[in-house]
Amino acid sequence: MQRLYPLPSTEVPLDQVYRDLGWPEPPPDRPFVALNMVTTVDGAAALDHQAQPIGSATDHRLMRCIRANADAVMIGAGTLRAESVDPSVPAAFEVERVQRGLQPQPLAIVVSASAELPLQRSFFHSPRFQRVVLTGPEAPEDRLRRLRPLAQVVVAGTGAFDLAAGLRRLRQQLGVRWLLAEGGPTLNAALLAAELLDELFWTVAPRLAGGQAPTMVAGPLLPAERQPRLILRSVHLQDSELYLRYQVGSAHHAPPAE
């Protein structure tokens, strides 16, 4: 794989690109939050309601390398309803994770204010990882009752679901320091609106989708003064597919470029 930025441009072994991200210590009240997404060149974040077909095998491999740095992987309910999700990392990463003070596998978190989730998905039955459902006080008790044998249920907010309060509980009660969000676009919009994003990994797949596919962020337009500036950290290239890493806005720490 070729690194285009930072300069000078050079060849980098694929397994070294995102091996150690050097994430900073998180703030005391929430995890450090990174977002990893893939889109087509024209911005489509899903094809036929699924993101998995967009990226290449290299993208899927790098996604697992990014996961290997995180305490937890978080997805939205829409993503879990649309496709089968396995947020684990290959067994080859487990020893290195433990040596770095992480659990062998990331904690798997699904966000759903209503707790209306497809319980038949393998996500809820895999023995490889622990699960958390982050939900709101409006979720019906009968749904929570069915969920509790399958996952730890964390209710966030008073009166209505509060994503920022949920992240505080993940940090302070479950010890989640570095959190990787993997979409979909509705969850991404909520993180952006609440100013909870610190970093973005964006794979640009060399294809054009057309149509009205959802983009990376599906939510109301932010006022100009609340639109965070992205600071480029690195760019890699493999087989016409681009892999970009950005710092989002004024993240609480600005690690040096790689």
TORMARVO-660255 format. One record per residue: chain; x, y, z of N, C-alpha, C, O in turn; residue number from 1. Coordinates in steps of 0.2 Angstrom, whole numbers. Example, Ala and Ser with C-alpha at 12.3 -4.5 7.8 and 13.67 -1.06 7.14 Angstrom:
  chain    n_x    n_y    n_z   ca_x   ca_y   ca_z    c_x    c_y    c_z    o_x    o_y    o_z  resi
      A     66    -28     39     62    -22     39     66    -16     39     71    -17     42     1
      A     64    -11     35     68     -5     36     64      0     39     67      6     40     2
//
This chain:
  chain    n_x    n_y    n_z   ca_x   ca_y   ca_z    c_x    c_y    c_z    o_x    o_y    o_z  resi
      A      4     -6      0      0      0      0      4      6      0     10      6      3     1
      A      2     11     -4      6     18     -4      3     23      1     -3     24      0     2
      A      8     26      5      6     31      9      7     38      5     13     39      3     3
      A      2     42      4      2     48      0      4     54      4      7     59      2     4
      A      1     54     11      2     59     15      2     56     22     -2     52     24     5
      A      6     58     27     11     64     27     17     62     22     19     56     21     6
      A     20     67     19     26     67     15     32     65     19     32     66     25     7
      A     37     61     16     37     59      9     32     53      8     32     49     12     8
      A     30     53      2     26     47      0     30     41      0     36     41     -2     9
      A     27     35      2     31     29      3     27     23      3     21     23      4    10
      A     30     17      2     26     11      3     26      9     10     31      9     14    11
      A     20      6     12     19      4     19     16     -3     19     11     -4     15    12
      A     18     -8     23     15    -14     23      8    -13     25      6     -9     30    13
      A      3    -17     22     -4    -16     24     -5    -17     31     -9    -13     34    14
      A     -2    -22     34     -4    -23     41     -1    -18     46     -2    -19     52    15
      A      3    -13     44      6     -8     48      2     -1     47      3      3     51    16
      A     -3     -1     43     -6      6     41    -10      8     47     -9     14     49    17
      A    -14      4     50    -18      6     56    -16      2     62    -21      1     66    18
      A    -10     -1     62     -9     -6     68     -9     -2     75    -12     -5     79    19
      A     -6      4     75     -6      7     82     -8     14     80     -4     18     77    20
      A    -14     16     82    -16     23     80    -14     28     84    -15     34     83    21
      A    -11     27     90     -9     32     95    -14     36     97    -13     42     98    22
      A    -20     34     98    -26     38    101    -24     41    108    -21     37    112    23
      A    -26     47    109    -24     50    116    -29     47    121    -34     44    120    24
      A    -27     49    127    -31     47    133    -38     51    132    -38     56    130    25
      A    -43     47    134    -50     50    133    -51     55    138    -48     55    143    26
      A    -56     60    137    -59     64    143    -62     60    148    -64     54    147    27
      A    -63     63    154    -65     58    160    -73     57    159    -75     52    162    28
      A    -76     61    155    -84     60    155    -86     57    148    -92     56    148    29
      A    -82     55    144    -84     51    138    -78     47    135    -73     49    136    30
      A    -80     42    130    -74     39    127    -71     44    121    -75     49    119    31
      A    -65     43    119    -63     46    113    -67     42    107    -67     36    107    32
      A    -70     46    103    -74     43     98    -72     43     91    -71     49     88    33
      A    -70     38     87    -68     38     80    -74     35     76    -77     30     78    34
      A    -75     37     70    -80     35     66    -76     32     59    -72     35     57    35
      A    -78     26     58    -75     23     52    -81     21     47    -86     18     48    36
      A    -80     24     41    -86     23     35    -82     22     29    -77     24     27    37
      A    -86     19     24    -84     18     17    -90     21     13    -96     20     14    38
      A    -88     25      8    -93     27      3    -90     27     -4    -84     26     -5    39
      A    -95     27     -9    -93     28    -16    -90     35    -17    -91     39    -13    40
      A    -87     36    -23    -85     42    -25    -90     48    -25    -89     53    -23    41
      A    -96     46    -27   -102     50    -27   -106     50    -20   -111     53    -19    42
      A   -103     47    -15   -105     48     -8   -110     43     -5   -113     44      0    43
      A   -112     38     -9   -116     33     -7   -113     29     -1   -108     26     -2    44
      A   -117     29      5   -114     25     11   -118     18     11   -116     14     16    45
      A   -122     16      7   -126     10      7   -128      8      0   -130     13     -4    46
      A   -128      2     -2   -131      0     -9   -136     -6     -7   -134    -11     -4    47
      A   -142     -4     -9   -147     -9     -7   -148    -10      1   -148    -16      3    48
      A   -147     -4      4   -147     -4     12   -141     -7     15   -142     -8     21    49
      A   -136     -9     12   -130    -12     15   -124     -9     13   -123     -7      7    50
      A   -119     -8     18   -113     -5     17   -108    -10     15   -103     -8     11    51
      A   -108    -16     17   -103    -21     16   -101    -21      8    -95    -22      7    52
      A   -105    -21      3   -103    -22     -4    -99    -17     -7    -96    -17    -12    53
      A    -99    -11     -3    -95     -5     -6    -88     -6     -6    -84     -5    -11    54
      A    -85     -8      0    -78     -8      1    -75    -14     -2    -78    -19     -3    55
      A    -68    -14     -3    -64    -20     -6    -62    -24      0    -64    -23      6    56
      A    -59    -30     -1    -56    -34      4    -51    -31      8    -50    -32     14    57
      A    -47    -26      5    -42    -22      8    -46    -17     13    -44    -17     19    58
      A    -51    -14     11    -55    -10     16    -58    -14     22    -57    -12     28    59
      A    -60    -20     21    -63    -24     26    -57    -26     31    -58    -27     37    60
      A    -51    -27     28    -45    -29     32    -43    -23     37    -42    -24     43    61
      A    -43    -17     34    -41    -12     38    -46    -10     43    -45     -7     48    62
      A    -53    -11     41    -58    -10     46    -57    -14     53    -57    -11     58    63
      A    -54    -20     52    -53    -24     58    -47    -22     61    -46    -22     67    64
      A    -42    -19     58    -36    -16     61    -38    -10     65    -35     -9     71    65
      A    -42     -6     63    -45      0     67    -48     -3     73    -47      0     78    66
      A    -53     -8     72    -56    -11     78    -51    -13     83    -53    -13     89    67
      A    -46    -16     81    -41    -19     86    -38    -14     91    -35    -16     96    68
      A    -39     -7     89    -37     -2     94    -42      0     99    -41      4    103    69
      A    -48     -2     98    -54      1    102    -56     -4    107    -56    -10    107    70
      A    -59     -1    113    -62     -5    118    -69     -7    116    -71    -13    118    71
      A    -72     -3    112    -79     -5    110    -80     -3    103    -77      2    100    72
      A    -85     -7     99    -87     -5     93    -95     -4     93    -98     -8     96    73
      A    -97      2     90   -104      4     91   -107      5     84   -104      7     79    74
      A   -113      2     84   -117      3     77   -124      5     79   -126      4     85    75
      A   -128      8     74   -135      9     75   -139      4     74   -137     -1     71    76
      A   -145      4     76   -150     -1     75   -152     -2     68   -153     -8     66    77
      A   -152      3     64   -153      2     57   -148     -2     53   -150     -6     49    78
      A   -142     -1     55   -137     -6     52   -138    -13     54   -137    -17     50    79
      A   -140    -14     60   -141    -21     62   -147    -24     59   -147    -30     58    80
      A   -152    -20     58   -158    -22     55   -157    -24     47   -160    -29     45    81
      A   -152    -20     44   -151    -21     37   -147    -26     35   -147    -29     30    82
      A   -142    -28     39   -137    -33     37   -134    -37     44   -134    -34     49    83
      A   -131    -42     42   -128    -46     48   -121    -43     50   -117    -41     45    84
      A   -120    -41     56   -115    -38     59   -111    -42     63   -113    -45     68    85
      A   -104    -42     62   -100    -46     67    -94    -41     69    -90    -40     65    86
      A    -95    -38     75    -90    -32     76    -83    -35     79    -80    -31     82    87
      A    -82    -41     79    -76    -44     82    -70    -43     78    -70    -40     72    88
      A    -64    -45     81    -58    -44     77    -55    -51     76    -57    -56     80    89
      A    -51    -53     71    -48    -59     71    -44    -61     77    -41    -57     80    90
      A    -44    -68     78    -40    -70     84    -33    -68     84    -30    -68     90    91
      A    -30    -67     79    -23    -65     78    -22    -58     82    -16    -57     84    92
      A    -27    -54     83    -26    -48     86    -27    -49     94    -25    -44     97    93
      A    -29    -54     96    -31    -54    103    -25    -54    108    -26    -50    113    94
      A    -20    -57    107    -14    -57    111    -11    -50    112    -10    -47    117    95
      A    -11    -47    106     -8    -40    106    -13    -35    109    -11    -30    113    96
      A    -20    -36    109    -24    -32    112    -23    -33    120    -23    -28    123    97
      A    -23    -39    122    -22    -40    129    -15    -36    132    -15    -34    137    98
      A    -10    -37    128     -4    -34    130     -4    -26    130     -1    -23    134    99
      A     -9    -23    127    -10    -16    127    -15    -14    132    -17     -8    132   100
      A    -18    -19    136    -23    -17    141    -30    -17    139    -34    -15    142   101
      A    -31    -20    133    -38    -21    131    -41    -28    132    -37    -32    133   102
      A    -47    -29    132    -50    -35    132    -49    -39    125    -47    -36    120   103
      A    -49    -46    125    -47    -49    119    -51    -47    113    -49    -47    107   104
      A    -58    -46    114    -62    -43    109    -66    -37    111    -67    -36    117   105
      A    -67    -32    106    -70    -26    108    -77    -28    110    -81    -33    108   106
      A    -80    -24    115    -87    -24    117    -91    -22    111    -89    -17    108   107
      A    -97    -25    110   -101    -24    104   -107    -20    107   -111    -22    111   108
      A   -108    -14    104   -113     -9    107   -118     -8    101   -116     -6     95   109
      A   -125     -9    102   -130     -7     97   -134     -1    100   -136     -2    106   110
      A   -135      4     97   -139     10     99   -146     10     96   -147      9     90   111
      A   -151     10    101   -158     10     98   -162     13    104   -163     10    109   112
      A   -165     19    103   -169     22    107   -175     18    109   -178     18    115   113
      A   -178     14    104   -184     10    105   -183      3    108   -187      0    110   114
      A   -176      1    107   -175     -6    109   -178    -11    104   -179    -17    106   115
      A   -180     -9     98   -184    -13     93   -178    -16     89   -176    -13     84   116
      A   -176    -22     91   -170    -25     87   -171    -32     85   -175    -36     88   117
      A   -168    -34     80   -169    -41     77   -165    -46     81   -159    -47     80   118
      A   -168    -49     86   -165    -53     91   -163    -60     88   -159    -63     91   119
      A   -165    -61     82   -163    -67     78   -156    -67     75   -153    -72     73   120
      A   -153    -61     75   -147    -60     72   -141    -63     76   -142    -64     82   121
      A   -136    -66     72   -131    -69     75   -127    -64     80   -124    -67     85   122
      A   -128    -58     79   -125    -53     84   -127    -54     91   -122    -53     95   123
      A   -133    -56     92   -135    -57     99   -134    -64    102   -135    -66    107   124
      A   -130    -69     98   -129    -76    100   -122    -78     99   -121    -84    101   125
      A   -118    -74     97   -111    -76     96   -107    -76    103   -108    -72    107   126
      A   -104    -81    104   -100    -82    110    -93    -78    110    -90    -78    115   127
      A    -92    -75    105    -85    -72    104    -84    -65    108    -79    -63    110   128
      A    -90    -61    109    -90    -55    112    -96    -53    116   -101    -56    116   129
      A    -94    -49    121   -100    -46    125   -104    -41    122   -101    -37    117   130
      A   -110    -40    123   -114    -35    120   -118    -30    125   -119    -32    131   131
      A   -119    -24    122   -122    -19    126   -128    -16    121   -126    -15    116   132
      A   -134    -15    124   -139    -11    120   -140     -5    124   -141     -4    130   133
      A   -138      1    120   -139      7    123   -146     10    121   -147     11    115   134
      A   -150     11    125   -157     13    124   -159     19    128   -156     21    132   135
      A   -166     20    127   -168     26    131   -174     24    135   -176     19    135   136
      A   -176     29    140   -181     27    145   -188     26    142   -192     23    145   137
      A   -189     28    135   -196     26    132   -196     19    129   -201     17    127   138
      A   -191     15    129   -191      8    127   -196      4    131   -195      4    137   139
      A   -200      1    128   -205     -3    132   -202     -9    136   -197    -12    134   140
      A   -204    -10    142   -201    -15    146   -201    -22    144   -197    -26    145   141
      A   -206    -24    140   -206    -30    137   -201    -32    132   -198    -37    132   142
      A   -199    -27    128   -193    -27    124   -186    -28    128   -182    -32    127   143
      A   -186    -24    133   -180    -24    138   -179    -31    141   -174    -34    142   144
      A   -185    -34    143   -185    -40    146   -183    -46    141   -179    -50    144   145
      A   -184    -45    135   -182    -50    130   -174    -49    129   -171    -54    127   146
      A   -172    -43    129   -165    -41    128   -160    -44    133   -155    -46    132   147
      A   -162    -43    139   -158    -44    145   -154    -51    145   -148    -51    147   148
      A   -157    -56    143   -153    -62    143   -148    -62    138   -143    -67    138   149
      A   -148    -58    133   -144    -58    127   -138    -52    127   -133    -53    124   150
      A   -140    -47    131   -135    -41    131   -136    -37    138   -142    -38    141   151
      A   -131    -34    140   -132    -29    145   -136    -23    142   -134    -20    137   152
      A   -141    -21    146   -145    -15    144   -143     -9    148   -143     -9    154   153
      A   -141     -4    144   -140      3    147   -145      8    145   -145      9    139   154
      A   -149     11    149   -154     16    148   -151     23    149   -148     24    155   155
      A   -151     27    144   -148     33    144   -153     39    143   -156     39    138   156
      A   -153     44    148   -157     49    147   -163     49    152   -164     44    155   157
      A   -166     55    153   -172     55    157   -178     58    153   -177     64    151   158
      A   -183     54    152   -188     57    148   -187     55    140   -192     52    137   159
      A   -181     56    138   -180     54    131   -173     51    130   -169     53    135   160
      A   -171     48    125   -164     45    124   -159     51    123   -161     56    120   161
      A   -154     50    127   -148     55    127   -142     52    125   -139     48    129   162
      A   -139     53    119   -133     49    117   -127     51    121   -123     47    122   163
      A   -127     58    122   -121     60    126   -121     57    133   -116     55    136   164
      A   -127     56    136   -127     53    143   -126     46    142   -122     43    147   165
      A   -127     42    136   -125     35    135   -118     35    135   -115     30    138   166
      A   -115     39    131   -107     39    131   -104     40    138    -99     37    139   167
      A   -107     44    142   -104     45    148   -105     39    152   -100     37    156   168
      A   -110     35    152   -111     29    156   -106     24    153   -103     20    157   169
      A   -105     24    146   -100     19    144    -93     20    146    -89     16    148   170
      A    -91     27    147    -85     28    150    -84     27    157    -79     24    159   171
      A    -89     29    161    -88     29    168    -90     23    171    -87     21    177   172
      A    -95     19    169    -97     13    172    -94      7    168    -93      2    172   173
      A    -93      7    162    -91      1    158    -83      2    156    -81     -3    153   174
      A    -80      7    158    -73      8    156    -71      9    149    -66      7    147   175
      A    -76     11    145    -74     12    138    -70     18    137    -73     24    138   176
      A    -64     17    134    -60     23    133    -60     25    126    -60     31    124   177
      A    -59     20    122    -59     22    114    -64     18    111    -65     12    111   178
      A    -69     22    108    -75     19    105    -75     20     97    -73     26     95   179
      A    -76     15     94    -76     15     86    -83     15     84    -86     10     85   180
      A    -86     20     81    -93     20     78    -92     17     71    -88     20     67   181
      A    -97     13     69    -97     11     62   -103     12     58   -105      8     54   182
      A   -107     17     60   -113     19     57   -119     16     60   -119     12     65   183
      A   -124     16     56   -125     20     50   -126     27     50   -125     30     55   184
      A   -128     30     44   -129     37     44   -133     41     49   -132     46     51   185
      A   -138     38     52   -142     41     57   -138     41     63   -139     47     67   186
      A   -135     36     65   -131     37     71   -125     42     70   -124     45     75   187
      A   -122     42     64   -117     47     63   -119     54     64   -116     58     67   188
      A   -126     55     61   -128     62     62   -129     64     69   -128     69     71   189
      A   -132     59     73   -133     60     80   -126     62     84   -126     66     88   190
      A   -121     58     82   -114     59     85   -112     66     83   -109     70     87   191
      A   -113     68     77   -110     74     74   -114     80     78   -111     85     80   192
      A   -121     79     78   -125     85     81   -123     86     88   -123     92     91   193
      A   -121     81     92   -120     81     99   -112     83    100   -110     83    106   194
      A   -109     84     95   -102     86     95    -98     80     99    -94     82    104   195
      A    -99     74     97    -96     68    100    -90     65     96    -88     60     98   196
      A    -89     67     90    -84     64     86    -77     67     87    -76     74     87   197
      A    -72     63     87    -65     65     88    -61     64     81    -56     67     80   198
      A    -63     59     78    -59     56     72    -63     53     67    -68     50     69   199
      A    -61     53     61    -65     50     55    -60     46     51    -55     49     49   200
      A    -61     40     50    -58     36     45    -63     35     39    -69     32     40   201
      A    -61     37     33    -65     37     27    -62     33     21    -57     35     19   202
      A    -65     28     19    -63     24     13    -67     27      7    -73     26      8   203
      A    -64     29      2    -67     31     -4    -66     26     -9    -61     25    -12   204
      A    -72     22    -10    -72     16    -15    -72     19    -22    -76     23    -24   205
      A    -68     16    -27    -68     19    -34    -74     17    -38    -73     13    -43   206
      A    -80     19    -36    -86     17    -40    -91     23    -39    -90     27    -35   207
      A    -95     23    -44   -101     28    -44   -107     24    -43   -109     19    -47   208
      A   -112     26    -39   -118     22    -37   -124     25    -41   -128     22    -43   209
      A   -124     32    -41   -130     35    -43   -136     35    -39   -135     32    -33   210
      A   -142     37    -41   -148     36    -37   -148     40    -31   -145     45    -31   211
      A   -152     38    -26   -153     42    -20   -151     38    -14   -154     38     -9   212
      A   -145     35    -14   -142     31     -8   -141     36     -3   -139     42     -4   213
      A   -141     34      4   -140     38      9   -132     40      9   -128     36      7   214
      A   -131     45     12   -124     48     12   -121     46     19   -124     43     23   215
      A   -115     48     21   -112     46     27   -115     49     33   -116     45     38   216
      A   -119     54     32   -122     57     38   -129     59     36   -130     63     31   217
      A   -134     56     39   -141     57     37   -145     61     43   -147     57     47   218
      A   -145     67     43   -148     71     48   -149     78     45   -147     80     40   219
      A   -152     83     50   -153     90     48   -146     93     47   -141     91     50   220
      A   -146     98     42   -140    102     41   -138    106     47   -142    109     50   221
      A   -132    105     49   -129    109     54   -128    116     52   -126    118     47   222
      A   -129    121     57   -128    128     56   -120    129     54   -116    125     57   223
      A   -118    133     50   -111    134     48   -107    134     54   -101    131     53   224
      A   -108    138     59   -104    139     65   -103    132     69    -98    132     73   225
      A   -107    127     67   -107    121     71   -104    115     66   -104    109     69   226
      A   -102    117     60    -99    112     56    -92    111     57    -88    116     56   227
      A    -90    106     60    -83    105     62    -78    105     56    -80    102     51   228
      A    -72    108     57    -67    108     52    -63    101     52    -62     99     58   229
      A    -62     98     47    -58     91     47    -51     93     45    -49     96     41   230
      A    -46     90     49    -39     91     49    -36     84     46    -36     79     50   231
      A    -33     84     40    -31     78     37    -25     76     41    -20     79     43   232
      A    -25     69     43    -19     66     46    -15     61     42     -9     61     42   233
      A    -19     57     37    -15     53     33    -19     51     27    -26     51     27   234
      A    -16     49     21    -19     47     15    -16     41     13     -9     41     12   235
      A    -19     35     12    -16     29      9    -20     27      2    -26     29      2   236
      A    -16     24     -2    -19     22     -8    -18     15    -10    -12     12     -9   237
      A    -23     11    -12    -22      4    -14    -27      2    -20    -33      3    -18   238
      A    -25      1    -26    -29     -1    -31    -35      4    -32    -41      2    -33   239
      A    -33     10    -33    -38     16    -34    -42     17    -28    -47     21    -29   240
      A    -42     14    -23    -46     15    -17    -42     19    -12    -36     18    -10   241
      A    -45     25     -9    -42     29     -5    -44     28      2    -50     27      4   242
      A    -39     29      7    -40     28     14    -38     34     18    -32     36     18   243
      A    -43     38     20    -41     45     23    -43     45     30    -48     41     33   244
      A    -39     48     34    -39     49     41    -39     56     43    -35     60     41   245
      A    -45     58     47    -45     65     48    -46     66     56    -49     62     59   246
      A    -44     71     59    -45     74     65    -52     78     64    -52     82     60   247
      A    -56     77     69    -63     81     68    -62     87     73    -62     87     79   248
      A    -63     93     70    -63     99     73    -57    100     78    -52     98     77   249
      A    -59    103     84    -54    104     89    -55     98     94    -56     99    100   250
      A    -53     92     92    -53     87     97    -48     88    103    -44     92    102   251
      A    -50     85    108    -47     88    115    -39     87    115    -36     90    118   252
      A    -37     82    110    -30     82    109    -29     81    102    -33     79     98   253
      A    -23     84     99    -21     84     92    -15     80     91    -10     83     92   254
      A    -16     73     90     -9     69     90     -6     71     84     -9     73     79   255
      A      1     70     83      5     72     78      3     68     72      1     62     73   256
      A      4     70     66      3     66     60      8     60     60     13     60     63   257
      A      6     55     56      9     49     57     16     49     52     19     44     52   258
//
